[in-house]
Amino acid sequence: MRGNDFNQEDIFSYISPEKRVPKDHPLRPIRKMVDAVLAELSRSFSRLYSDVGRPSIPPEKLLRALLLQVLYTIRSERQLMEQLDYNLLFRWFVGLSMNDPVWDPTVFTKNRDRLLTGEIHTRFFQRVLEQAKELELLSGEHFTVDGTLVEAWAGHKSFKPKGGGKEPPSDDPGNPTVDFTGQKRSNQTHASTTDPDARLYRKSFGTESKLCFSGHLLMDNRHGLAVDARLTEANPQAEWEAALEMASRVPNKRRVTLGGDKAYDTRDFVQTLRFVEITPHIAGKNASYSSIDGRTTRHPGYALSQRKRKRVEEIFGWLKTVGLMRKTRHRGLARVGWMFTFATAVYNLVRIRNLAAATG
């Protein structure tokens, strides 16, 4: 018998979002880890808010919503609020009931900015790492460092001379036609009016220069988890300086190794690593120009590091294809750096969940 295409709306709903989410859903173990992290950060949240006034969006719900935005590659807060309005899975993860109203996108953005000005991202990142340590997923001895470019939310037309100057009348004030032919444009003489912290840079010859930032990761080689993440201005020395700073923060109770690609094969960088008692497992350029000699390459651990270090590209690939880091939506070094560290922490959560499921 054919059923009737008739929709009778229910006045009441007796099934909560908790019961609608399958017990084996992949978000359940992530929600459990996130709840443990947020419980430890409760005191840090209290310092960011006043004791009087109108209650704001709970920071725990706000961070869960931001995590979903990274995890599901949602490009705007308006789209995120739309998903929260009708997506039961999102409501369950954030902690909203069936009847809770969704926040206005502008209100959500203003409340998010309060967290962006604090150090919540680094504390969140470290708490996630502590869970990895409890599961014995980190070696603490063998690491890899690498960097990538994060395109800024600014276009070439915003890259103008620092001193200003008279410009020809525009044919279209909203989107003027600009001809850069014959102009010498550099970071010393020009700056972006959209994002002054962005720098015009290219990582290799044969590629176009873009307004961008430089993102850096320190990865533990055992299971490919990021143990440090930071964002700096894009310049030729950024990768080496960030690598040395991140490597120096590793608690080296034992002799540790640091892998990297050929860009790190410079005499100063290798000598500095040896000075701080870190064994450089850097990929050599060639036998004639490499700073890596037989003292390092003769050990079997060097060849193993060369295989393991390629996993760092998987992290960068995830951050750019899923984690909204191919082209940032924020402006300023501090805000973009906040989101870069937070997105890396989300990657670690996904990686920890997968490793825990594989080991039973």
C-alpha positions in Angstrom: 0.0 0.0 0.0 1.4 3.4 -1.0 2.0 5.8 1.9 0.6 9.3 1.9 3.0 12.2 1.3 1.7 14.2 4.3 3.8 16.0 6.9 2.4 16.4 10.3 4.7 18.5 12.5 5.2 17.2 16.0 4.4 19.6 18.8 6.9 17.9 21.2 10.1 16.0 20.7 11.0 13.3 23.2 14.3 12.2 21.7 17.4 14.2 22.7 20.4 14.9 20.3 22.4 12.5 22.5 20.2 9.6 21.5 20.2 10.5 17.8 24.0 10.4 17.5 25.2 6.8 16.9 27.3 5.3 19.7 30.2 4.6 17.2 30.2 8.0 15.6 33.7 9.3 15.0 33.0 12.5 16.8 32.2 10.8 20.1 35.9 10.1 21.1 36.9 13.6 20.0 34.1 15.1 22.2 35.3 13.1 25.1 38.9 14.3 24.7 37.7 17.9 24.2 35.5 17.9 27.3 38.5 16.7 29.4 40.7 19.6 28.0 38.0 22.2 28.5 37.5 21.1 32.1 41.2 21.8 32.8 40.9 25.2 31.1 37.9 26.3 33.2 40.1 28.5 35.5 41.8 30.1 32.5 38.4 31.0 31.0 37.3 32.7 34.2 40.2 35.1 34.0 38.9 36.4 30.6 35.4 37.3 31.9 34.0 39.8 34.3 32.1 38.8 37.4 29.2 41.2 36.5 27.2 42.0 33.5 25.2 39.9 31.0 26.3 36.3 30.5 28.1 35.7 27.2 28.4 32.6 25.1 30.0 29.9 27.2 33.7 29.6 26.1 33.4 25.8 26.2 30.6 25.9 23.6 32.4 28.5 21.6 35.6 26.4 21.3 33.6 23.3 20.4 31.9 25.3 17.6 35.3 26.6 16.4 36.6 23.0 16.4 33.7 22.0 14.2 34.4 24.9 11.9 38.0 23.6 11.4 37.0 19.9 11.3 34.3 20.4 8.7 36.0 23.2 6.7 33.2 25.8 7.2 34.4 29.0 5.7 32.4 31.6 7.7 30.7 32.1 11.0 27.4 32.7 9.3 27.6 29.2 7.6 28.6 27.8 11.0 25.5 29.3 12.7 23.3 28.0 9.9 24.7 24.5 10.5 24.1 24.8 14.2 20.5 25.8 13.6 19.4 22.5 11.8 22.3 20.0 12.2 21.6 17.8 15.2 25.1 16.4 15.2 26.6 19.9 15.5 24.1 20.8 18.3 25.0 17.7 20.2 28.8 18.3 19.9 28.6 22.0 20.9 26.2 21.2 23.8 22.9 22.8 22.6 19.5 21.2 23.1 16.9 20.9 20.5 15.2 24.1 21.5 18.2 26.3 22.3 18.4 29.4 20.0 21.5 29.8 17.8 23.7 32.8 18.3 23.8 35.7 16.0 27.0 35.5 13.8 28.1 38.9 14.9 27.7 38.1 18.5 29.6 34.8 18.0 32.4 36.7 16.3 32.7 39.2 19.1 32.8 36.5 21.7 35.4 34.6 19.7 37.6 37.6 19.6 37.9 37.6 23.4 39.5 34.1 23.2 41.7 35.2 20.3 43.4 37.8 22.5 44.3 35.3 25.2 46.7 32.3 25.3 43.9 29.8 25.2 45.2 28.3 22.0 48.6 27.3 23.5 47.0 25.9 26.6 44.5 23.9 24.5 47.3 22.6 22.3 49.4 21.5 25.4 46.4 19.8 27.1 45.8 17.8 23.9 49.5 16.8 23.9 49.3 15.6 27.5 46.6 13.2 26.5 48.9 11.8 23.8 51.6 11.4 26.4 49.3 9.5 28.7 48.6 7.1 25.8 52.4 6.8 25.2 52.1 8.0 21.6 55.1 10.3 21.7 58.8 9.3 21.6 60.2 12.5 23.1 63.5 11.8 21.2 63.1 11.9 17.5 61.6 15.0 15.8 61.1 16.6 12.4 60.8 20.3 11.6 59.3 22.0 8.5 57.6 25.1 7.4 54.9 26.2 4.9 53.3 29.4 3.6 49.9 30.5 4.7 48.3 32.9 2.2 47.1 36.1 3.9 43.6 37.5 3.5 45.0 40.3 1.4 45.4 40.8 -2.4 48.2 42.3 -4.4 46.2 45.5 -5.0 46.5 46.3 -1.3 50.3 46.1 -1.5 51.1 49.9 -1.8 54.1 52.2 -1.1 54.6 52.8 2.6 54.9 56.6 2.2 51.7 56.8 0.4 51.7 59.2 -2.5 49.4 60.4 -5.2 47.7 57.7 -7.2 46.0 58.0 -10.6 42.2 58.3 -10.5 40.6 54.9 -10.4 38.2 53.6 -13.0 36.4 51.6 -10.4 36.8 52.6 -6.7 35.6 49.2 -5.5 37.9 47.1 -7.7 40.4 49.3 -9.6 42.4 48.2 -12.5 46.1 48.1 -11.5 49.1 47.6 -13.8 52.3 46.4 -11.9 54.4 46.3 -15.0 57.9 47.8 -14.5 57.3 48.5 -10.8 59.7 47.4 -8.1 57.8 46.1 -5.2 59.4 44.8 -2.0 58.6 44.5 1.7 61.1 47.3 2.4 59.2 49.9 0.3 55.6 48.5 0.3 53.1 47.2 2.8 49.6 45.8 2.6 46.8 48.2 3.6 44.6 45.2 4.3 46.9 43.2 6.5 50.2 45.1 7.4 51.6 41.9 9.0 51.6 40.0 5.7 54.8 39.9 3.7 55.3 39.4 -0.1 57.2 36.2 -0.3 57.8 33.0 -2.4 59.3 29.9 -1.0 61.0 28.7 -4.2 62.1 29.9 -7.6 59.6 29.6 -10.4 56.6 30.2 -8.2 54.6 33.4 -7.8 55.1 35.8 -4.8 52.1 36.1 -2.5 51.2 38.1 0.6 51.5 35.4 3.2 52.8 34.2 6.6 55.1 31.4 7.5 53.8 28.4 9.5 56.1 26.1 11.3 55.7 22.6 12.9 57.7 20.4 15.1 56.6 16.8 14.7 57.3 13.8 16.9 58.4 11.0 14.6 56.8 8.1 16.4 53.2 8.6 15.2 53.4 11.9 13.3 51.9 14.1 16.0 52.7 17.9 16.1 54.4 18.8 19.4 54.8 22.5 18.6 53.3 25.0 16.1 53.8 28.6 15.5 53.3 31.3 12.8 55.8 34.0 11.9 56.4 36.6 9.3 57.5 35.2 6.0 61.2 35.8 5.3 64.2 33.7 4.2 65.4 33.2 7.9 62.0 32.4 9.3 62.2 28.6 9.0 65.7 28.3 10.5 64.9 30.7 13.4 61.6 29.0 14.2 63.2 25.5 14.0 65.9 26.4 16.4 63.5 28.0 18.8 61.1 25.0 18.8 63.9 22.5 19.0 65.5 24.3 22.0 62.3 23.9 23.9 62.3 20.2 23.7 63.2 18.7 27.2 66.3 16.8 26.1 66.9 14.4 29.0 68.3 12.2 26.3 70.0 13.0 23.1 67.4 14.0 20.6 67.4 14.0 16.8 65.9 16.7 14.5 65.1 15.9 10.9 64.4 18.3 8.1 64.5 18.8 4.4 67.4 20.2 2.3 66.4 23.8 3.1 67.8 23.3 6.6 71.2 22.0 5.3 73.3 25.1 6.1 76.5 25.2 8.1 75.2 27.7 10.7 72.0 25.7 11.3 73.7 22.4 11.7 76.5 23.8 13.9 73.9 25.4 16.2 72.1 22.1 16.6 75.3 20.3 17.5 76.1 23.1 20.0 72.8 22.6 21.8 73.4 18.8 21.8 70.7 18.0 19.1 71.7 15.5 16.5 70.9 16.9 13.0 69.2 14.4 10.8 68.9 16.9 7.9 68.6 15.8 4.3 71.9 16.6 2.6 71.9 18.7 -0.5 74.8 16.8 -2.1 78.2 15.4 -1.2 80.0 18.6 -2.2 77.9 21.2 -0.4 76.2 19.3 2.4 76.9 20.1 6.1 75.9 16.6 7.1 78.8 14.2 7.1 79.5 10.6 7.9 79.3 11.2 11.6 75.5 11.2 11.2 74.7 9.4 7.9 76.5 6.2 8.9 74.0 5.4 11.6 70.8 3.4 10.7 68.7 6.0 12.6 69.5 8.6 10.0 67.9 6.6 7.2 64.9 6.0 9.5 64.5 9.7 10.2 64.6 10.5 6.4 61.5 8.2 6.0 59.7 9.5 9.0 60.2 13.2 8.3 57.9 13.0 5.3 54.9 12.6 7.6 55.1 16.3 8.4 53.7 17.0 4.9 50.6 15.0 5.9 50.0 17.5 8.7 50.4 20.5 6.3 48.2 18.8 3.8 45.4 18.3 6.3 45.7 21.9 7.6 45.4 23.3 4.1 42.7 21.0 2.7 40.6 20.6 5.8 41.8 23.0 8.5 41.2 26.3 6.6 44.9 27.2 6.5 45.5 27.3 2.7 44.2 30.9 2.8 43.5 32.3 6.2 40.2 34.1 7.0 41.8 36.3 9.6 44.1 39.3 9.6 47.2 40.1 11.7 50.0 37.9 12.9 48.4 37.2 16.3 45.0 36.1 15.1 46.3 34.0 12.2 48.8 32.4 14.6 46.0 31.7 17.1 44.1 29.8 14.4 47.1 28.0 13.1 48.0 26.6 16.5 44.3 25.7 17.2 43.9 24.0 13.8 47.0 21.9 14.6 45.6 20.9 17.9 42.4 19.7 16.1 44.6 17.7 13.8 46.2 16.1 16.8 42.8 15.2 18.2 41.9 13.4 15.0 45.2 11.6 14.9 45.0 10.5 18.5 41.5 9.2 17.9 42.6 7.2 14.9 45.7 5.8 16.7 43.6 4.9 19.8 41.1 3.0 17.6 43.9 1.2 15.8 45.5 0.0 19.0 42.2 -1.1 20.5 
